Amino acid sequence: MPIVTIQQGPRDIELKRDLVARVTDAFVDSLQIPAEAVQVWIHEVPADSWGVAGKLTADK
């Protein structure tokens, strides 16, 4: 059973629904497994708790 963890900043629920569906489809297609075997975990990190290039993403 694949478990996919995605770390990202907060996104709209519709975008997350689409992301989960597409990731699941990719595993179903490539591994020939049922969709029920794929778990996708989204870990959202607030912009004030994530940095890129030495700066918080909240400061961009």
Residue, then its C-alpha position, 0 to 999 in steps of 0.5 A: m500500500p503506497i503512502v504519499t506524503i505531500q508537504q506544501g503551503p495551505r491550498d484551497i480544498e478544490l486544489k487538494r481534491d484534484l491533487v489527491a485524485r491525480v496522485t492516486d491515478a498516477f500510482v494506479d496507472s504505474l503500479q497497476i493497483p486499485a485506488e483503494a490501496v493508495q493513501v495521500w497525506i497532505h501536510e500543510v505548513p503555514a507561510d510563517s513556518w516555511g523558508v526558501a532562500g533564507k527568507l520566510t515565505a510569509d515575507k515574500 
